[in-house]
Amino acid sequence: MTVFVVVAIVVVVVLLLVGYVASTVRRLGRYSEQTVQSLRLVDVELERRHQQLVPFLEAAEASGLSADAVRQLGGARSWSKAVRERGLGLSAQAAAENALSAAFHAVLAEADASRNVLGNWAFQGPAGELTVTERRIAGAVRVYNDTAYRLSQAAGTFPSSIVAKSRSIVAPEPFVETRDVLDEQLSAQVAA
């Protein structure tokens, strides 16, 4: 009778362990897939913004806004595109995209201050589309960072970290601008 009880306890423990491992594998797989999909959403929205910037830049140049602000926006767009094409990492991409957003908002602020584009639909149409896209980008980045954080937490805590290592799941890089990226950019600007 005692052997039967010991065997039953061992079987129950093994079943619980197998159940935990299976649920952890499913959870990590789900978090990993959600992270990949949310990063794709960020890429789609960033690509949409790059396409929408072309008519906006043309309208901004034609409306007589400050050439410096328009050039900064064009330069920020080129930098953002170069960072994406070279695959320099999410923190470098976040820095470039933040610079692009700042340049876009600087042009909008100048347009609001000068009021010479108030009734110009050629300017207001692309500006409105870009404003909506900016909000969509912010939402997509928030979703990506949330899912990346969940995956990082799941892959970094014991005992699910053992399962994550066995499945080669690593914590994803967040889509945020880091201080290291800013220091590298300043060094590159000083050297140039």
Secondary structure, 3 states (H helix, E strand, C coil): CHHHHHHHHHHHHHHHHHHHHHHHHHHHHHHHHHHHHHHHHHHHHHHHHHHHHHHHHHHHHHCCCCHHHHHHHHHHHHHHHHHHHHCCCHHHHHHHHHHHHHHHHHHHHHHHHHCCCCCCHHHHHHHHHHHHHHHHHHHHHHHHHHHHHHHHHHHHCCCHHHHHHHCCCCCCCCCCCCHHHHHHHHHHHHHC
